[in-house]
């Protein structure tokens, strides 16, 4: 494994890339759902983006700015 490379798990499906999800959607890994629920505010949105590292969940505020990115680590 290259230096600085995190060992991650796939946290979503590649065909979900760019999809918006409700904060309580059961397809979101439980640990990520819990962290999102603790942070999310009204009108914020959660998107999945596919990456070569297994995917990330992006929490965006009501202006579309990235608040936090979430992923699974092994």
Protein Blocks (a to p, Z undefined) as FASTA:
>chain_A
ZZhiacdddfbdfklgopacdfklmkbcfklmmmmmmmpcghiacdddddfkopaadddd
fkopafbdcdddZZ
